[in-house]
């Protein structure tokens, strides 16, 4: 299974910054150490081009990001200090999701070991998100003539507000978000399907709502490709999540999404999205399990004879 990674493009952050940037390299290292992925499975993504980024973002915003002309307010809203490394890493993260989508269409399933930057809007970034990788990738797959319809299955604990806003009038891309209703962002957008959960929702509540939502999204969206944001932040130990989903519950979520897409013959690209647990190893373990389940599915599908 192809896995795209951009952790070699390091984003320098101030000491004590609350974003767990180290998780990306740790996930990749653990996947290889456990034999889930081999070095041959790993791909360094190409940087997303201006043409690709402009499918979701305004030219003026892209120019400000590229040239370091963001205002202090805009930088605070993103949550990262501007640097040339920020621009390169953000481009590579989007490129990883584009690569994972293309690979999923040929191989049935693929992953980006980053991505899920769903708080980026057409004209500004927010919540540690500079460019909206899933919106760019979905529109790119349609623009390239690879698919006609895409479903975005956003299972991060925070609503994919930027994605919903960018794709609000896009009839060929179905947006679904299941999230904590009282969490960031505090002004919600309208996805094609939103499910809001109360604080403290546990495995039973979460999985019941998730299964209903994903089934409905695939039925209504009728996609040729699904993009799954497998956020680690619904976890009970997450600092920013406010839900009470166990690691086992998150693994059941991942397995369900993977199995349902496989059942319906829908290629699946998986991105990591958020994760802010007190212990960084918990984030790493959750993301590792997501990729393990995807790799197992890829291996199983590869052993099956082609239809016809």
Secondary structure as UniProt FT lines:
FT   STRAND          3..5
FT   TURN            7..8
FT   TURN            15..16
FT   TURN            21..22
FT   HELIX           23..33
FT   TURN            34..35
FT   HELIX           39..41
FT   STRAND          42..44
FT   HELIX           50..53
FT   TURN            54..56
FT   HELIX           59..67
FT   HELIX           72..78
FT   HELIX           84..107
FT   STRAND          109..112
FT   TURN            118..119
FT   TURN            127..128
FT   HELIX           133..143
FT   TURN            144..145
FT   STRAND          150..154
FT   HELIX           161..166
FT   TURN            167..169
FT   TURN            171..172
FT   STRAND          173..180
FT   TURN            181..182
FT   STRAND          193..197
FT   TURN            199..200
FT   HELIX           203..221
FT   STRAND          225..229
FT   TURN            233..234
FT   TURN            236..237
FT   TURN            239..241
FT   STRAND          244..245
FT   HELIX           247..263
FT   TURN            264..265
FT   STRAND          267..271
FT   HELIX           280..302
//
